[in-house]
Amino acid sequence: MSRSFADIAFTPAVQQLQQRYGSRASYARLQSADGLGGLLGPTEADFIAAADSFYMATISETGWPYVQHRGGPPGFFKVLQPTQLAFADFRGNRQYVSAGNVSRNDRVSIIVMDYELRQRLKLLGHVRFIDVAEADPALVRQVDLPSYRARVERVALIDVVTFDWNCPQHITRRFKQERIDEARQPLLDRIAELESRLKAK
């Protein structure tokens, strides 16, 4: 965890609970150390590039949090710079809750998951949605996925303030269907071979 993440996340109320339950001293040491802050490195960039989904939280003008799942093919979540991310905002159910929230409060919290490796990356930043017609064509080309079934309506740009890698504790390991198919294919091939031998007898 970086110092900048702790400075944002560890509000006075949070620190009171850390004090009460005995973790404040170690986190205080962490907050006094230097860290990378919001500068994404190669490890974070590779992790984000491999993701096919993430969870994004915004805050409404009435103060309610709203969490939305965003997904696409691996690579749909782009690292444009060490402090900037982007993704194509595809046409969906046309509720526009996240986009509406961001028009009043641009703070965003994102969790990128890898269930197979039991890893999660938390990101805090500021997000803005730009209509495709108003966006820089070069930016649209960077996030566009021509072979994907959904149409891009907006580009989401996220200026990363800070990030944190979370521990794997309590992440249930899950595997993608293609990984399961790969693992079982040798067994299916072997079964087919044995059946073929039996038929030949």
N, CA and C atoms as a LAMMPS dump frame, in Angstrom:
ITEM: TIMESTEP
0
ITEM: NUMBER OF ATOMS
603
ITEM: BOX BOUNDS ff ff ff
-5.0000000000000000e+02 5.0000000000000000e+02
-5.0000000000000000e+02 5.0000000000000000e+02
-5.0000000000000000e+02 5.0000000000000000e+02
ITEM: ATOMS id mol type element x y z
1 1 1 N 0.838 -1.183 0
2 1 2 C 0 0 0
3 1 3 C 0.88 1.242 0
4 2 1 N 0.543 2.208 -0.844
5 2 2 C 1.316 3.437 -0.893
6 2 3 C 0.846 4.413 0.177
7 3 1 N 1.714 5.358 0.478
8 3 2 C 1.354 6.377 1.459
9 3 3 C 0.146 7.189 0.977
10 4 1 N 0.11 7.511 -0.331
11 4 2 C -0.983 8.335 -0.841
12 4 3 C -2.332 7.634 -0.727
13 5 1 N -2.349 6.302 -0.91
14 5 2 C -3.604 5.565 -0.764
15 5 3 C -4.064 5.624 0.695
16 6 1 N -3.13 5.396 1.61
17 6 2 C -3.471 5.432 3.027
18 6 3 C -3.943 6.82 3.451
19 7 1 N -3.306 7.862 2.918
20 7 2 C -3.699 9.22 3.278
21 7 3 C -5.142 9.515 2.882
22 8 1 N -5.584 8.933 1.762
23 8 2 C -6.964 9.143 1.315
24 8 3 C -7.932 8.224 2.053
25 9 1 N -7.572 6.954 2.158
26 9 2 C -8.496 5.955 2.711
27 9 3 C -8.608 6.008 4.23
28 10 1 N -7.515 6.366 4.893
29 10 2 C -7.503 6.329 6.357
30 10 3 C -7.951 7.679 6.934
31 11 1 N -9.235 7.915 6.868
32 11 2 C -9.83 9.12 7.43
33 11 3 C -9.755 9.059 8.959
34 12 1 N -10.056 10.158 9.64
35 12 2 C -10.046 10.104 11.109
36 12 3 C -10.931 8.995 11.679
37 13 1 N -12.095 8.764 11.08
38 13 2 C -12.981 7.7 11.573
39 13 3 C -12.348 6.33 11.395
40 14 1 N -11.664 6.14 10.261
41 14 2 C -10.98 4.871 10.002
42 14 3 C -9.836 4.692 10.997
43 15 1 N -9.083 5.748 11.234
44 15 2 C -7.964 5.657 12.166
45 15 3 C -8.431 5.349 13.589
46 16 1 N -9.58 5.854 13.956
47 16 2 C -10.127 5.546 15.285
48 16 3 C -10.377 4.052 15.43
49 17 1 N -10.94 3.444 14.388
50 17 2 C -11.202 2.001 14.447
51 17 3 C -9.904 1.205 14.408
52 18 1 N -8.928 1.671 13.636
53 18 2 C -7.624 1.003 13.632
54 18 3 C -6.999 1.047 15.027
55 19 1 N -7.139 2.179 15.672
56 19 2 C -6.62 2.309 17.039
57 19 3 C -7.34 1.352 17.975
58 20 1 N -8.636 1.29 17.837
59 20 2 C -9.453 0.438 18.72
60 20 3 C -9.103 -1.035 18.565
61 21 1 N -8.85 -1.462 17.318
62 21 2 C -8.627 -2.889 17.068
63 21 3 C -7.146 -3.258 16.9
64 22 1 N -6.234 -2.292 17.166
65 22 2 C -4.827 -2.636 17.283
66 22 3 C -3.974 -2.599 16.027
67 23 1 N -4.479 -2.057 14.928
68 23 2 C -3.675 -2.038 13.703
69 23 3 C -3.113 -0.655 13.374
70 24 1 N -3.459 0.339 14.187
71 24 2 C -3.082 1.717 13.841
72 24 3 C -1.57 1.922 13.8
73 25 1 N -0.827 1.338 14.719
74 25 2 C 0.618 1.569 14.784
75 25 3 C 1.311 1.154 13.488
76 26 1 N 0.969 -0.028 12.965
77 26 2 C 1.628 -0.493 11.734
78 26 3 C 1.214 0.361 10.541
79 27 1 N -0.049 0.775 10.494
80 27 2 C -0.488 1.617 9.38
81 27 3 C 0.071 3.032 9.494
82 28 1 N 0.312 3.501 10.703
83 28 2 C 0.931 4.813 10.886
84 28 3 C 2.352 4.803 10.333
85 29 1 N 3.072 3.698 10.541
86 29 2 C 4.423 3.575 9.982
87 29 3 C 4.365 3.601 8.458
88 30 1 N 3.37 2.923 7.905
89 30 2 C 3.209 2.893 6.447
90 30 3 C 2.965 4.298 5.911
91 31 1 N 2.135 5.058 6.6
92 31 2 C 1.819 6.401 6.147
93 31 3 C 3.004 7.352 6.244
94 32 1 N 3.975 7.025 7.046
95 32 2 C 5.154 7.889 7.179
96 32 3 C 6.22 7.547 6.14
97 33 1 N 6.012 6.457 5.391
98 33 2 C 6.989 6.043 4.386
99 33 3 C 6.628 6.622 3.018
100 34 1 N 7.613 6.691 2.139
101 34 2 C 7.365 7.148 0.771
102 34 3 C 6.848 5.987 -0.055
103 35 1 N 6.076 6.308 -1.095
104 35 2 C 5.543 5.272 -1.975
105 35 3 C 5.396 5.8 -3.386
106 36 1 N 4.895 4.943 -4.266
107 36 2 C 4.747 5.315 -5.668
108 36 3 C 3.543 6.213 -5.926
109 37 1 N 2.642 6.304 -4.977
110 37 2 C 1.451 7.133 -5.172
111 37 3 C 0.592 6.615 -6.302
112 38 1 N 0.283 7.47 -7.267
113 38 2 C -0.602 7.078 -8.353
114 38 3 C 0.114 6.681 -9.614
115 39 1 N 1.411 6.425 -9.538
116 39 2 C 2.189 6.094 -10.727
117 39 3 C 2.13 4.587 -10.977
118 40 1 N 1.386 4.193 -12.004
119 40 2 C 1.241 2.773 -12.329
120 40 3 C 2.517 2.26 -12.982
121 41 1 N 2.984 1.124 -12.501
122 41 2 C 4.189 0.523 -13.058
123 41 3 C 3.862 -0.592 -14.029
124 42 1 N 4.883 -1.288 -14.537
125 42 2 C 4.67 -2.387 -15.487
126 42 3 C 3.787 -3.498 -14.928
127 43 1 N 3.915 -3.806 -13.639
128 43 2 C 3.095 -4.866 -13.041
129 43 3 C 1.621 -4.498 -13.089
130 44 1 N 1.298 -3.264 -12.719
131 44 2 C -0.096 -2.803 -12.746
132 44 3 C -0.609 -2.725 -14.18
133 45 1 N 0.236 -2.224 -15.091
134 45 2 C -0.179 -2.092 -16.493
135 45 3 C -0.493 -3.454 -17.102
136 46 1 N 0.338 -4.447 -16.834
137 46 2 C 0.095 -5.801 -17.364
138 46 3 C -1.171 -6.403 -16.766
139 47 1 N -1.378 -6.185 -15.476
140 47 2 C -2.56 -6.723 -14.8
141 47 3 C -3.839 -6.117 -15.386
142 48 1 N -3.838 -4.81 -15.571
143 48 2 C -5.009 -4.126 -16.133
144 48 3 C -5.249 -4.561 -17.577
145 49 1 N -4.181 -4.691 -18.359
146 49 2 C -4.311 -5.08 -19.765
147 49 3 C -4.901 -6.478 -19.933
148 50 1 N -4.668 -7.342 -18.955
149 50 2 C -5.174 -8.72 -19.037
150 50 3 C -6.612 -8.853 -18.538
151 51 1 N -7.131 -7.805 -17.896
152 51 2 C -8.459 -7.891 -17.268
153 51 3 C -9.575 -7.897 -18.316
154 52 1 N -10.609 -8.681 -18.031
155 52 2 C -11.801 -8.648 -18.885
156 52 3 C -12.999 -8.062 -18.145
157 53 1 N -12.764 -7.566 -16.936
158 53 2 C -13.837 -6.89 -16.197
159 53 3 C -13.261 -6.161 -14.992
160 54 1 N -14.058 -5.254 -14.46
161 54 2 C -13.718 -4.587 -13.208
162 54 3 C -15.002 -4.041 -12.597
163 55 1 N -14.912 -3.615 -11.34
164 55 2 C -16.042 -3.022 -10.631
165 55 3 C -15.723 -1.549 -10.382
166 56 1 N -16.692 -0.69 -10.67
167 56 2 C -16.482 0.746 -10.571
168 56 3 C -17.548 1.374 -9.689
169 57 1 N -17.11 2.127 -8.689
170 57 2 C -18.033 2.786 -7.768
171 57 3 C -17.987 4.295 -7.969
172 58 1 N -19.172 4.888 -8.056
173 58 2 C -19.319 6.34 -8.12
174 58 3 C -20.289 6.754 -7.018
175 59 1 N -20.407 8.075 -6.81
176 59 2 C -21.277 8.603 -5.76
177 59 3 C -22.321 9.516 -6.374
178 60 1 N -23.58 9.298 -6.015
179 60 2 C -24.655 10.126 -6.565
180 60 3 C -24.694 11.485 -5.883
181 61 1 N -25.439 12.421 -6.462
182 61 2 C -25.556 13.758 -5.867
183 61 3 C -26.341 13.727 -4.568
184 62 1 N -27.023 12.602 -4.287
185 62 2 C -27.719 12.458 -2.999
186 62 3 C -26.884 11.68 -1.992
187 63 1 N -25.633 11.342 -2.381
188 63 2 C -24.711 10.707 -1.449
189 63 3 C -24.71 9.191 -1.462
190 64 1 N -25.489 8.563 -2.339
191 64 2 C -25.532 7.098 -2.383
192 64 3 C -24.425 6.558 -3.284
193 65 1 N -23.71 5.514 -2.819
194 65 2 C -22.72 4.877 -3.687
195 65 3 C -23.417 3.981 -4.703
196 66 1 N -22.81 3.867 -5.867
197 66 2 C -23.346 3.009 -6.93
198 66 3 C -22.191 2.219 -7.522
199 67 1 N -22.29 0.892 -7.486
200 67 2 C -21.236 0.028 -8.011
201 67 3 C -21.725 -0.629 -9.285
202 68 1 N -20.903 -0.562 -10.305
203 68 2 C -21.272 -1.15 -11.593
204 68 3 C -20.153 -2.055 -12.083
205 69 1 N -20.547 -3.147 -12.714
206 69 2 C -19.595 -4.048 -13.348
207 69 3 C -19.374 -3.58 -14.781
208 70 1 N -18.12 -3.492 -15.175
209 70 2 C -17.775 -3.171 -16.56
210 70 3 C -16.971 -4.331 -17.12
211 71 1 N -17.293 -4.749 -18.328
212 71 2 C -16.604 -5.888 -18.911
213 71 3 C -16.399 -5.743 -20.398
214 72 1 N -15.543 -6.593 -20.923
215 72 2 C -15.224 -6.628 -22.343
216 72 3 C -14.131 -7.656 -22.569
217 73 1 N -13.64 -7.745 -23.781
218 73 2 C -12.543 -8.687 -24.026
219 73 3 C -11.274 -8.227 -23.326
220 74 1 N -10.361 -9.156 -23.006
221 74 2 C -9.093 -8.738 -22.39
222 74 3 C -8.442 -7.637 -23.219
223 75 1 N -7.994 -6.591 -22.534
224 75 2 C -7.389 -5.469 -23.229
225 75 3 C -8.312 -4.286 -23.411
226 76 1 N -9.586 -4.427 -23.007
227 76 2 C -10.508 -3.303 -23.194
228 76 3 C -10.214 -2.159 -22.221
229 77 1 N -9.564 -2.471 -21.095
230 77 2 C -9.196 -1.459 -20.109
231 77 3 C -7.761 -1.051 -20.4
232 78 1 N -7.569 0.182 -20.823
233 78 2 C -6.28 0.632 -21.351
234 78 3 C -5.503 1.492 -20.35
235 79 1 N -4.2 1.286 -20.319
236 79 2 C -3.305 2.182 -19.599
237 79 3 C -2.702 3.12 -20.647
238 80 1 N -3.15 4.38 -20.655
239 80 2 C -2.646 5.355 -21.62
240 80 3 C -1.33 5.965 -21.162
241 81 1 N -1.229 6.21 -19.871
242 81 2 C -0.038 6.781 -19.25
243 81 3 C 0.076 6.173 -17.849
244 82 1 N 1.215 6.341 -17.177
245 82 2 C 1.344 5.804 -15.818
246 82 3 C 0.329 6.365 -14.826
247 83 1 N -0.349 7.448 -15.192
248 83 2 C -1.369 8.007 -14.294
249 83 3 C -2.728 8.144 -14.971
250 84 1 N -2.906 7.49 -16.122
251 84 2 C -4.19 7.65 -16.825
252 84 3 C -4.647 6.344 -17.47
253 85 1 N -5.913 6.025 -17.244
254 85 2 C -6.555 4.844 -17.804
255 85 3 C -7.709 5.274 -18.694
256 86 1 N -8.16 4.371 -19.54
257 86 2 C -9.322 4.66 -20.379
258 86 3 C -10.015 3.365 -20.746
259 87 1 N -11.306 3.474 -21.011
260 87 2 C -12.042 2.339 -21.556
261 87 3 C -13.192 2.843 -22.402
262 88 1 N -13.613 2.008 -23.335
263 88 2 C -14.764 2.327 -24.173
264 88 3 C -16.029 2.082 -23.36
265 89 1 N -16.871 3.091 -23.302
266 89 2 C -18.148 2.968 -22.604
267 89 3 C -19.175 2.505 -23.635
268 90 1 N -19.485 1.216 -23.597
269 90 2 C -20.373 0.628 -24.592
270 90 3 C -21.834 0.961 -24.316
271 91 1 N -22.609 0.915 -25.355
272 91 2 C -24.039 1.12 -25.199
273 91 3 C -24.626 -0.049 -24.417
274 92 1 N -25.406 0.261 -23.373
275 92 2 C -25.979 -0.789 -22.534
276 92 3 C -27.462 -0.595 -22.35
277 93 1 N -27.909 -0.594 -21.089
278 93 2 C -29.344 -0.485 -20.817
279 93 3 C -29.834 0.965 -20.784
280 94 1 N -28.93 1.911 -21.035
281 94 2 C -29.256 3.334 -21.171
282 94 3 C -29.812 3.954 -19.886
283 95 1 N -29.325 3.455 -18.737
284 95 2 C -29.694 4.086 -17.468
285 95 3 C -28.792 5.282 -17.158
286 96 1 N -27.537 5.215 -17.546
287 96 2 C -26.571 6.311 -17.382
288 96 3 C -26.353 6.72 -15.921
289 97 1 N -26.42 5.748 -15.013
290 97 2 C -26.256 6.073 -13.589
291 97 3 C -24.826 6.521 -13.297
292 98 1 N -23.835 5.743 -13.734
293 98 2 C -22.439 6.118 -13.478
294 98 3 C -22.108 7.448 -14.14
295 99 1 N -22.499 7.609 -15.389
296 99 2 C -22.207 8.846 -16.11
297 99 3 C -22.884 10.038 -15.443
298 100 1 N -24.114 9.851 -14.988
299 100 2 C -24.822 10.922 -14.292
300 100 3 C -24.163 11.282 -12.98
301 101 1 N -23.761 10.265 -12.228
302 101 2 C -23.066 10.521 -10.962
303 101 3 C -21.781 11.324 -11.188
304 102 1 N -21.029 10.919 -12.201
305 102 2 C -19.741 11.546 -12.478
306 102 3 C -19.903 13.006 -12.917
307 103 1 N -21.049 13.325 -13.5
308 103 2 C -21.263 14.714 -13.917
309 103 3 C -21.374 15.656 -12.723
310 104 1 N -21.605 15.111 -11.532
311 104 2 C -21.701 15.915 -10.306
312 104 3 C -20.517 15.708 -9.372
313 105 1 N -19.952 14.499 -9.397
314 105 2 C -18.826 14.162 -8.525
315 105 3 C -17.942 13.192 -9.301
316 106 1 N -16.746 13.64 -9.684
317 106 2 C -15.927 12.826 -10.578
318 106 3 C -15.057 11.79 -9.866
319 107 1 N -15.198 11.66 -8.544
320 107 2 C -14.405 10.653 -7.83
321 107 3 C -14.874 9.248 -8.19
322 108 1 N -13.908 8.353 -8.323
323 108 2 C -14.227 6.981 -8.703
324 108 3 C -13.314 6.025 -7.949
325 109 1 N -13.861 4.866 -7.622
326 109 2 C -13.097 3.79 -7.009
327 109 3 C -13.285 2.548 -7.869
328 110 1 N -12.191 1.89 -8.193
329 110 2 C -12.249 0.73 -9.093
330 110 3 C -11.517 -0.443 -8.455
331 111 1 N -12.097 -1.628 -8.593
332 111 2 C -11.422 -2.861 -8.2
333 111 3 C -11.319 -3.755 -9.426
334 112 1 N -10.082 -4.103 -9.788
335 112 2 C -9.821 -5.026 -10.892
336 112 3 C -9.472 -6.376 -10.279
337 113 1 N -10.195 -7.416 -10.72
338 113 2 C -10.035 -8.74 -10.12
339 113 3 C -9.377 -9.722 -11.088
340 114 1 N -8.595 -10.629 -10.534
341 114 2 C -8.164 -11.834 -11.235
342 114 3 C -8.462 -12.979 -10.281
343 115 1 N -9.592 -13.642 -10.5
344 115 2 C -10.03 -14.701 -9.585
345 115 3 C -9.134 -15.932 -9.672
346 116 1 N -8.601 -16.193 -10.856
347 116 2 C -7.752 -17.368 -11.016
348 116 3 C -6.469 -17.228 -10.199
349 117 1 N -5.844 -16.056 -10.255
350 117 2 C -4.61 -15.814 -9.514
351 117 3 C -4.862 -15.285 -8.106
352 118 1 N -6.13 -15.03 -7.781
353 118 2 C -6.533 -14.506 -6.473
354 118 3 C -5.806 -13.183 -6.191
355 119 1 N -5.948 -12.248 -7.139
356 119 2 C -5.343 -10.934 -6.993
357 119 3 C -6.397 -9.859 -7.235
358 120 1 N -6.219 -8.704 -6.567
359 120 2 C -7.1 -7.566 -6.828
360 120 3 C -6.318 -6.276 -6.685
361 121 1 N -6.616 -5.371 -7.588
362 121 2 C -5.963 -4.068 -7.612
363 121 3 C -7.035 -3.005 -7.388
364 122 1 N -6.836 -2.163 -6.39
365 122 2 C -7.776 -1.084 -6.088
366 122 3 C -7.201 0.225 -6.62
367 123 1 N -8.058 1.005 -7.276
368 123 2 C -7.637 2.279 -7.855
369 123 3 C -8.574 3.379 -7.387
370 124 1 N -8.011 4.535 -7.059
371 124 2 C -8.79 5.723 -6.753
372 124 3 C -8.412 6.813 -7.743
373 125 1 N -9.406 7.547 -8.227
374 125 2 C -9.087 8.586 -9.192
375 125 3 C -10.261 9.473 -9.52
376 126 1 N -10.116 10.197 -10.605
377 126 2 C -11.156 11.087 -11.113
378 126 3 C -11.484 10.64 -12.537
379 127 1 N -12.771 10.537 -12.847
380 127 2 C -13.19 10.027 -14.152
381 127 3 C -14.066 11.045 -14.868
382 128 1 N -13.965 11.044 -16.183
383 128 2 C -14.88 11.839 -17
384 128 3 C -15.278 11.02 -18.226
385 129 1 N -16.511 11.197 -18.655
386 129 2 C -17.033 10.522 -19.831
387 129 3 C -17.099 11.531 -20.977
388 130 1 N -16.582 11.136 -22.127
389 130 2 C -16.565 12.015 -23.295
390 130 3 C -17.338 11.33 -24.421
391 131 1 N -18.367 12.001 -24.958
392 131 2 C -19.107 11.445 -26.086
393 131 3 C -18.156 11.204 -27.249
394 132 1 N -18.366 10.108 -27.956
395 132 2 C -17.489 9.754 -29.072
396 132 3 C -17.394 10.891 -30.082
397 133 1 N -18.524 11.551 -30.365
398 133 2 C -18.531 12.634 -31.355
399 133 3 C -17.671 13.816 -30.927
400 134 1 N -17.445 13.957 -29.616
401 134 2 C -16.67 15.088 -29.098
402 134 3 C -15.244 14.707 -28.704
403 135 1 N -14.938 13.432 -28.754
404 135 2 C -13.625 12.954 -28.312
405 135 3 C -12.587 13.083 -29.415
406 136 1 N -11.337 13.154 -29.015
407 136 2 C -10.226 13.145 -29.959
408 136 3 C -10.27 11.814 -30.722
409 137 1 N -10.304 11.861 -32.063
410 137 2 C -10.366 10.607 -32.844
411 137 3 C -9.249 9.621 -32.495
412 138 1 N -8.065 10.138 -32.171
413 138 2 C -6.95 9.244 -31.805
414 138 3 C -7.26 8.503 -30.516
415 139 1 N -7.917 9.183 -29.575
416 139 2 C -8.301 8.54 -28.318
417 139 3 C -9.36 7.474 -28.568
418 140 1 N -10.324 7.778 -29.416
419 140 2 C -11.371 6.804 -29.746
420 140 3 C -10.747 5.561 -30.363
421 141 1 N -9.778 5.756 -31.249
422 141 2 C -9.12 4.604 -31.881
423 141 3 C -8.367 3.765 -30.844
424 142 1 N -7.827 4.416 -29.829
425 142 2 C -7.085 3.687 -28.794
426 142 3 C -7.979 2.747 -27.995
427 143 1 N -9.22 3.16 -27.751
428 143 2 C -10.1 2.347 -26.907
429 143 3 C -11.088 1.507 -27.701
430 144 1 N -11.243 1.809 -28.986
431 144 2 C -12.244 1.111 -29.79
432 144 3 C -11.891 -0.365 -29.951
433 145 1 N -12.924 -1.196 -29.996
434 145 2 C -12.765 -2.638 -30.202
435 145 3 C -13.644 -3.022 -31.394
436 146 1 N -13.131 -2.856 -32.62
437 146 2 C -13.946 -3.032 -33.825
438 146 3 C -14.641 -4.386 -33.931
439 147 1 N -14.01 -5.428 -33.394
440 147 2 C -14.603 -6.763 -33.515
441 147 3 C -15.585 -7.085 -32.39
442 148 1 N -15.719 -6.167 -31.422
443 148 2 C -16.625 -6.415 -30.293
444 148 3 C -18.058 -6.108 -30.7
445 149 1 N -19.007 -6.816 -30.074
446 149 2 C -20.406 -6.747 -30.508
447 149 3 C -21.109 -5.44 -30.138
448 150 1 N -20.59 -4.714 -29.148
449 150 2 C -21.277 -3.514 -28.662
450 150 3 C -20.689 -2.253 -29.298
451 151 1 N -21.512 -1.22 -29.405
452 151 2 C -21.095 0.048 -29.994
453 151 3 C -20.608 0.997 -28.905
454 152 1 N -19.505 1.684 -29.191
455 152 2 C -18.948 2.641 -28.242
456 152 3 C -19.762 3.929 -28.294
457 153 1 N -20.252 4.367 -27.125
458 153 2 C -20.981 5.632 -27.047
459 153 3 C -20.112 6.754 -26.49
460 154 1 N -19.287 6.403 -25.512
461 154 2 C -18.44 7.386 -24.851
462 154 3 C -17.08 6.767 -24.552
463 155 1 N -16.131 7.627 -24.294
464 155 2 C -14.828 7.193 -23.8
465 155 3 C -14.744 7.632 -22.345
466 156 1 N -14.36 6.725 -21.464
467 156 2 C -14.14 7.056 -20.059
468 156 3 C -12.647 7.251 -19.834
469 157 1 N -12.283 8.418 -19.325
470 157 2 C -10.895 8.729 -19
471 157 3 C -10.747 8.816 -17.486
472 158 1 N -9.795 8.093 -16.94
473 158 2 C -9.586 8.068 -15.489
474 158 3 C -8.188 8.569 -15.17
475 159 1 N -8.127 9.64 -14.398
476 159 2 C -6.848 10.13 -13.89
477 159 3 C -6.617 9.474 -12.529
478 160 1 N -5.631 8.6 -12.471
479 160 2 C -5.368 7.812 -11.265
480 160 3 C -4.681 8.685 -10.217
481 161 1 N -5.248 8.691 -9.019
482 161 2 C -4.65 9.418 -7.895
483 161 3 C -3.74 8.492 -7.103
484 162 1 N -4.206 7.268 -6.897
485 162 2 C -3.421 6.299 -6.139
486 162 3 C -3.99 4.9 -6.368
487 163 1 N -3.261 3.885 -5.924
488 163 2 C -3.714 2.497 -6.077
489 163 3 C -3.155 1.663 -4.94
490 164 1 N -3.705 0.463 -4.804
491 164 2 C -3.249 -0.459 -3.767
492 164 3 C -3.535 -1.885 -4.198
493 165 1 N -2.578 -2.765 -3.993
494 165 2 C -2.792 -4.196 -4.191
495 165 3 C -3.362 -4.769 -2.905
496 166 1 N -4.455 -5.507 -3.021
497 166 2 C -5.081 -6.097 -1.848
498 166 3 C -4.605 -7.532 -1.654
499 167 1 N -4.672 -8.007 -0.437
500 167 2 C -4.243 -9.377 -0.138
501 167 3 C -5.242 -10.381 -0.739
502 168 1 N -4.793 -11.611 -1.01
503 168 2 C -5.664 -12.608 -1.639
504 168 3 C -6.649 -13.274 -0.68
505 169 1 N -6.556 -12.925 0.594
506 169 2 C -7.417 -13.568 1.577
507 169 3 C -8.89 -13.415 1.206
508 170 1 N -9.629 -14.491 1.291
509 170 2 C -11.074 -14.541 1.056
510 170 3 C -11.482 -14.393 -0.415
511 171 1 N -10.521 -14.413 -1.338
512 171 2 C -10.888 -14.433 -2.763
513 171 3 C -11.05 -15.888 -3.173
514 172 1 N -12.254 -16.262 -3.546
515 172 2 C -12.516 -17.63 -4.003
516 172 3 C -11.935 -17.811 -5.395
517 173 1 N -11.139 -18.839 -5.566
518 173 2 C -10.507 -19.055 -6.867
519 173 3 C -11.542 -19.539 -7.874
520 174 1 N -11.563 -18.879 -9.034
521 174 2 C -12.47 -19.24 -10.121
522 174 3 C -11.679 -19.271 -11.423
523 175 1 N -12.136 -20.116 -12.338
524 175 2 C -11.432 -20.262 -13.607
525 175 3 C -12.355 -19.906 -14.755
526 176 1 N -11.793 -19.3 -15.798
527 176 2 C -12.555 -18.968 -16.999
528 176 3 C -12.854 -20.232 -17.779
529 177 1 N -13.954 -20.192 -18.527
530 177 2 C -14.391 -21.367 -19.271
531 177 3 C -13.315 -21.87 -20.227
532 178 1 N -12.595 -20.946 -20.891
533 178 2 C -11.568 -21.378 -21.834
534 178 3 C -10.433 -22.119 -21.143
535 179 1 N -10.123 -21.725 -19.901
536 179 2 C -9.086 -22.419 -19.145
537 179 3 C -9.557 -23.82 -18.758
538 180 1 N -10.83 -23.936 -18.398
539 180 2 C -11.392 -25.246 -18.065
540 180 3 C -11.379 -26.14 -19.3
541 181 1 N -11.77 -25.566 -20.445
542 181 2 C -11.784 -26.326 -21.697
543 181 3 C -10.388 -26.814 -22.062
544 182 1 N -9.39 -25.937 -21.869
545 182 2 C -8.002 -26.323 -22.155
546 182 3 C -7.556 -27.473 -21.267
547 183 1 N -7.916 -27.417 -19.991
548 183 2 C -7.489 -28.434 -19.04
549 183 3 C -8.146 -29.786 -19.309
550 184 1 N -9.404 -29.771 -19.759
551 184 2 C -10.109 -31.044 -19.96
552 184 3 C -9.906 -31.636 -21.35
553 185 1 N -9.364 -30.851 -22.286
554 185 2 C -9.214 -31.351 -23.654
555 185 3 C -8.332 -32.6 -23.756
556 186 1 N -7.171 -32.658 -23.061
557 186 2 C -6.374 -33.902 -23.128
558 186 3 C -7.149 -35.115 -22.635
559 187 1 N -7.984 -34.941 -21.618
560 187 2 C -8.789 -36.045 -21.112
561 187 3 C -9.816 -36.474 -22.152
562 188 1 N -10.464 -35.505 -22.798
563 188 2 C -11.449 -35.829 -23.846
564 188 3 C -10.778 -36.538 -25.022
565 189 1 N -9.559 -36.067 -25.362
566 189 2 C -8.815 -36.715 -26.458
567 189 3 C -8.475 -38.16 -26.103
568 190 1 N -8.084 -38.371 -24.852
569 190 2 C -7.728 -39.727 -24.409
570 190 3 C -8.949 -40.638 -24.415
571 191 1 N -10.093 -40.123 -23.972
572 191 2 C -11.332 -40.908 -23.991
573 191 3 C -11.695 -41.294 -25.421
574 192 1 N -11.582 -40.301 -26.336
575 192 2 C -11.899 -40.571 -27.739
576 192 3 C -10.97 -41.636 -28.317
577 193 1 N -9.698 -41.582 -27.919
578 193 2 C -8.731 -42.571 -28.401
579 193 3 C -9.064 -43.957 -27.885
580 194 1 N -9.431 -44.083 -26.612
581 194 2 C -9.784 -45.389 -26.051
582 194 3 C -11.06 -45.936 -26.662
583 195 1 N -12.04 -45.046 -26.885
584 195 2 C -13.277 -45.497 -27.538
585 195 3 C -13.02 -45.996 -28.941
586 196 1 N -12.116 -45.324 -29.641
587 196 2 C -11.757 -45.726 -31
588 196 3 C -11.098 -47.11 -30.999
589 197 1 N -10.245 -47.352 -30.021
590 197 2 C -9.576 -48.658 -29.906
591 197 3 C -10.584 -49.764 -29.607
592 198 1 N -11.53 -49.463 -28.743
593 198 2 C -12.546 -50.473 -28.399
594 198 3 C -13.39 -50.815 -29.599
595 199 1 N -13.734 -49.814 -30.402
596 199 2 C -14.546 -50.057 -31.598
597 199 3 C -13.796 -50.875 -32.618
598 200 1 N -12.458 -50.692 -32.655
599 200 2 C -11.641 -51.391 -33.643
600 200 3 C -11.463 -52.867 -33.32
601 201 1 N -11.73 -53.25 -32.055
602 201 2 C -11.561 -54.653 -31.646
603 201 3 C -12.717 -55.507 -32.131
